[in-house]
Amino acid sequence: MNSEQKSTITVVSKEAFLAVGLKWEGTFEEAAAGEIHHVQKEMHQRLKEISHIVDSKTLLGLSYHANPGELGFTHYAVVEVKGTENIPAEMVSVSVPSLSYATCEHRKDQNIEHSYQNLYKWIEDRGLKTNNSTHLTHLEIYPLSQDPYKVDPEFTMMIPIV
């Protein structure tokens, strides 16, 4: 693990859930250039359109592998909901099954890439494997009070494991 950046890592289980929000598809370079922040900002602006929100204080980021042979990934900026009726225009619903996750808190003043490296190394060091059955690569939980354009964000990182 990166010695200057230690976070407690735990395994948590999350029950299956439904979510509604915006879909973004692109390359890792486009994501690094900040394109996902625009989608998160739009979600902030459109939250009032979504019915049955479970937790009005958190925004979820769901990232999925692209189709084999394609570069990039699909990201959903969503909120967990109790039901998916009346989905607002240009939004989608996502169903996430019950999964176990290796989880840590990424804090400001930490390097996001290092946090993910530490989390993947922790998984490997314990003989665990990432769960690729759903193509979900990671779940991030952001406080809705946080500006999506914040250079130094704080959020929870969750990697599906088996």
Summary of the structure (lengths in Angstrom):
residues: 162
radius of gyration: 15.5
end to end distance: 21.0
largest distance: 47.8
contacts: 462
relative contact order: 0.26
helix: 21%
strand: 39%
